[in-house]
Amino acid sequence: MEFEKHKNTLNRELDQFNEILGQILPRYVDLMQSKELSESEVQELGQMEHYLIEVNGKIAEIKHKLDHDLFGETLEVYYKTKEEANKGDERAIKRLEKLKKVFSNSIKGDTFFNWN
């Protein structure tokens, strides 16, 4: 299945990203906390800070896309299904009930919405 291949690739790459970030961040924190830095350390700190700000922006962009696409697409399916159910479509009525349960569980579990 194509999804399984993509899922495995994405998980592997996310794990690798997390591992690399776990190697970079301690050095960044050490440099930030140091009272006396050499010229090369100041340069390294600046480069790291610039890069980490870039990475943070990319992560925020990915999170926004996930939140927006998942939420928007799910609502679109929900309302289309609701329209069909209101017209008496038995399959849509059953699907709508399942969607309502998913929404309810997601809201209760704080997994669907990002409450800021």
Buried (B, 14 or more C-beta within 10 A) or exposed (E): EEEEEEEEEEEEEEEEEEEEEEEEEEEBEEBEEEEEEEEEBEEBBEEBEEEBEEBEEEEEEEEEEEEEEEEEEBEEEBEEBBEBBEEEBEEBBEBBEEBEEEBEEEEEEEEBEEEE
